[in-house]
Amino acid sequence: MKAIILVAGYATRLYPLTKTTPKPLLNVGGKPIINYIVEQINTVKAVDEIYVVSNHKFAENFVEWANKLDNPIPISVLDDGTSTEETRRGAIGDIQFTIEEKKIDDDLMIIAGDNLFTYSLEEYYNYFKEKDDDCVCVKQFDDPEMIKQLGVVLLNEQNRIIDFEEKPQQPKSNKAAFATYIYKKSTVPMIKQYLDAGNKPDAPGNFLAWLYKQKDVYAYIMNGECYDIGTHKALEEVNRIFG
């Protein structure tokens, strides 16, 4: 299995902190956000390589970080060649860029590089092996207003996705998907199929919304938290929790 960490965003809502430092390299609890993700990936014995896909502006920052980390699983940093919000490839575009550059023909784990989570990635992987199908990480929310800001999934009794809607005003369930995906080797070529059909290349949830209509996708209900660090307030909050 290969793992892709998506770090090509510009995090403009966190300016001026992220003008010269990419968001995944901001410190939380004494170490960069991305370190928490890598540590979790290291628990999944099936992963034999990690690809960190960055924009051109911050690629060298990640190369420097990777060289210092001395991680047990090899880490390769990819520069997607874009330098502005206007020219960026989008998350799904960056996933396909990595697949092509590294000729990935394997099961694939994809994680957003700005999410801090406390659930076990190893348990998630075991669930994926049990289902033997594509999976996404899902959390149950009790706050009906909070879930309106997220991608809401409706599941059947086997936790298979039967509906997905981004930021609905009338949510059909209390469960939301987060940007941690595990796709089977046979699904990887479908990312190019999705893009070639002219679908949106940006948020990775857009591919999920398309994929569940093509084949079975299951939800792993996380036993823990996942924090999306999109604002100064969110960054302060995770520093309080992890600090």
Phi and psi in degrees as a GROMACS rama.xvg file:
@    title "Ramachandran Plot"
@    xaxis  label "Phi"
@    yaxis  label "Psi"
@TYPE xy
-107.59  152.24  LYS-2
-121.866  134.221  ALA-3
-114.498  127.763  ILE-4
-108.016  121.986  ILE-5
-87.8615  114.752  LEU-6
-134.155  25.786  VAL-7
-91.2034  8.49227  ALA-8
-78.8138  169.88  GLY-9
-109.558  -10.6966  TYR-10
48.6244  51.1114  ALA-11
-65.5446  -23.4443  THR-12
-70.453  -13.5556  ARG-13
-103.108  10.4732  LEU-14
-58.9124  145.559  TYR-15
-86.917  -0.508615  PRO-16
-56.9371  -37.4369  LEU-17
-102.504  16.7027  THR-18
-69.99  -35.9547  LYS-19
-121.138  -6.60274  THR-20
-127.859  125.725  THR-21
-67.4375  147.113  PRO-22
-53.2011  -43.6863  LYS-23
-63.5834  -14.8122  PRO-24
-98.8983  3.44641  LEU-25
-68.8138  142.951  LEU-26
-80.6572  135.185  ASN-27
-132.95  122.76  VAL-28
59.824  31.633  GLY-29
92.5006  0.946352  GLY-30
-150.317  159.648  LYS-31
-61.3446  147.898  PRO-32
-52.8348  -43.6133  ILE-33
-64.3211  -25.2534  ILE-34
-61.6032  -38.1633  ASN-35
-61.3864  -39.8044  TYR-36
-66.5839  -47.1494  ILE-37
-61.3872  -40.6445  VAL-38
-60.4324  -38.1615  GLU-39
-69.8681  -41.2385  GLN-40
-60.6378  -36.6035  ILE-41
-60.961  -20.1988  ASN-42
-79.6044  -12.6683  THR-43
-94.7479  103.456  VAL-44
-65.6846  -19.9743  LYS-45
-73.0633  -22.466  ALA-46
-75.9762  123.653  VAL-47
-115.332  -2.01723  ASP-48
-159.97  142.673  GLU-49
-117.77  129.113  ILE-50
-111.878  125.276  TYR-51
-107.258  111.819  VAL-52
-103.197  118.282  VAL-53
-118.405  164.547  SER-54
-78.5697  171.588  ASN-55
-67.5683  -34.3021  HIS-56
-57.9476  -40.2244  LYS-57
-112.372  5.91751  PHE-58
-56.4942  -43.5333  ALA-59
-65.8456  -32.6834  GLU-60
-58.7722  -43.0304  ASN-61
-73.9187  -34.012  PHE-62
-60.8075  -45.8414  VAL-63
-61.534  -43.6834  GLU-64
-60.961  -47.5275  TRP-65
-63.9796  -38.3829  ALA-66
-64.9274  -31.8398  ASN-67
-82.293  -20.9869  LYS-68
-73.0534  -35.8676  LEU-69
53.7532  58.2035  ASP-70
-83.2828  144.86  ASN-71
-64.2936  -29.2934  PRO-72
-97.7763  130.155  ILE-73
-57.2859  138.188  PRO-74
-117.726  126.731  ILE-75
-113.705  133.674  SER-76
-100.297  128.772  VAL-77
-110.945  135.196  LEU-78
-98.5295  114.874  ASP-79
-79.9087  -0.259493  ASP-80
82.9768  2.1353  GLY-81
-102.381  151.784  THR-82
-128.16  -5.97709  SER-83
-138.91  162.557  THR-84
-57.43  -36.4849  GLU-85
-71.5529  -29.1389  GLU-86
-102.376  -1.05013  THR-87
-61.5539  152.387  ARG-88
-78.032  -23.3713  ARG-89
87.8068  157.956  GLY-90
-60.5425  -44.3909  ALA-91
-70.4958  -35.9158  ILE-92
-61.4832  -39.1559  GLY-93
-69.5983  -34.7571  ASP-94
-62.8418  -47.0258  ILE-95
-65.822  -38.2109  GLN-96
-56.8072  -44.2769  PHE-97
-67.4672  -42.7094  THR-98
-56.9228  -44.3104  ILE-99
-71.5752  -43.8194  GLU-100
-64.0035  -39.3899  GLU-101
-102.073  4.46492  LYS-102
49.62  52.1917  LYS-103
-72.2296  123.141  ILE-104
-136.557  68.772  ASP-105
-161.361  167.347  ASP-106
-58.4195  151.09  ASP-107
-136.955  126.082  LEU-108
-103.072  131.687  MET-109
-127.009  127.246  ILE-110
-134.953  134.428  ILE-111
-68.108  132.561  ALA-112
-78.3861  1.98062  GLY-113
-117.304  13.663  ASP-114
-101.732  129.09  ASN-115
-102.103  127.927  LEU-116
-134.783  155.414  PHE-117
-115.622  -2.28267  THR-118
-78.0067  166.427  TYR-119
-87.3495  118.398  SER-120
-68.006  -30.0499  LEU-121
-64.7897  -42.6397  GLU-122
-65.5564  -38.0194  GLU-123
-60.7726  -45.8142  TYR-124
-61.6552  -41.3432  TYR-125
-61.5615  -36.8533  ASN-126
-64.1814  -43.1734  TYR-127
-57.944  -44.1338  PHE-128
-65.8569  -37.2753  LYS-129
-65.1054  -44.6117  GLU-130
-75.6373  -30.0015  LYS-131
54.9964  42.5522  ASP-132
-153.486  167.966  ASP-133
-59.4673  145.728  ASP-134
-138.741  151.517  CYS-135
-131.198  149.942  VAL-136
-83.8327  132.741  CYS-137
-132.107  143.37  VAL-138
-125.834  142.334  LYS-139
-88.5602  135.29  GLN-140
-119.792  139.189  PHE-141
-96.0167  -13.1747  ASP-142
-91.0683  108.561  ASP-143
-65.5946  -25.1182  PRO-144
-78.2473  -38.6804  GLU-145
-60.1561  -43.3312  MET-146
-69.0299  -19.7226  ILE-147
-66.2686  -16.179  LYS-148
-92.6524  3.56103  GLN-149
-123.791  177.35  LEU-150
-88.2468  112.241  GLY-151
-95.0105  131.384  VAL-152
-112.128  143.896  VAL-153
-109.632  130.415  LEU-154
-117.36  153.536  LEU-155
-90.0528  -171.682  ASN-156
-66.8266  -21.6064  GLU-157
-93.7603  8.52664  GLN-158
66.861  25.2692  ASN-159
-85.3174  138.474  ARG-160
-71.213  126.512  ILE-161
-118.099  -5.20706  ILE-162
-161.89  145.457  ASP-163
-143.768  132.448  PHE-164
-144.03  131.374  GLU-165
-84.904  125.253  GLU-166
46.9425  57.7176  LYS-167
-76.0628  144.99  PRO-168
-77.6999  -25.1955  GLN-169
-124.85  79.9409  GLN-170
-58.3989  138.973  PRO-171
-88.3084  -8.73839  LYS-172
-154.16  179.756  SER-173
-109.002  24.9817  ASN-174
-120.295  133.917  LYS-175
-125.153  144.744  ALA-176
-88.9189  143.266  ALA-177
-116.148  161.542  PHE-178
-79.2264  62.7381  ALA-179
-136.152  108.813  THR-180
-123.115  147.978  TYR-181
-128.193  119.214  ILE-182
-113.62  140.891  TYR-183
-70.0655  156.357  LYS-184
-51.6804  -39.5085  LYS-185
-70.0619  -18.8861  SER-186
-85.802  -26.0564  THR-187
-52.9556  -44.251  VAL-188
-64.208  -17.588  PRO-189
-72.4599  -18.0104  MET-190
-65.3605  -42.3479  ILE-191
-65.8696  -40.0942  LYS-192
-58.6606  -43.5173  GLN-193
-60.1681  -47.8914  TYR-194
-68.9998  -40.1259  LEU-195
-63.4755  -23.9574  ASP-196
-80.5693  0.453355  ALA-197
86.6155  15.7636  GLY-198
-76.2255  163.55  ASN-199
-63.3444  132.157  LYS-200
-91.7793  1.97763  PRO-201
-85.1622  -102.983  ASP-202
-58.4892  132.706  ALA-203
-62.3463  -22.3134  PRO-204
-64.0566  -22.884  GLY-205
-64.0534  -37.1794  ASN-206
-67.7096  -41.3119  PHE-207
-58.8125  -42.9265  LEU-208
-61.8123  -30.3559  ALA-209
-83.0312  -40.4916  TRP-210
-66.4466  -40.3898  LEU-211
-65.1074  -17.2752  TYR-212
-84.1764  -13.65  LYS-213
-97.6759  -32.9269  GLN-214
-158.514  170.941  LYS-215
-69.0965  132.991  ASP-216
-131.641  130.519  VAL-217
-108.906  153.812  TYR-218
-102.546  126.939  ALA-219
-92.2968  114.24  TYR-220
-80.8879  108.325  ILE-221
-67.533  142.758  MET-222
-106.091  77.7862  ASN-223
163.829  -160.841  GLY-224
-120.713  158.825  GLU-225
-139.385  123.775  CYS-226
-111.516  121.525  TYR-227
-91.4264  111.49  ASP-228
-92.0188  81.5737  ILE-229
-104.898  -15.2465  GLY-230
-135.131  167.056  THR-231
-59.909  -38.7351  HIS-232
-63.3829  -43.0158  LYS-233
-65.0924  -38.4414  ALA-234
-65.0438  -41.9393  LEU-235
-61.5933  -39.8146  GLU-236
-65.0282  -47.8259  GLU-237
-68.7342  -31.3876  VAL-238
-64.6419  -35.8795  ASN-239
-66.1826  -43.2733  ARG-240
-71.1426  -47.8623  ILE-241
-86.9182  -17.5673  PHE-242
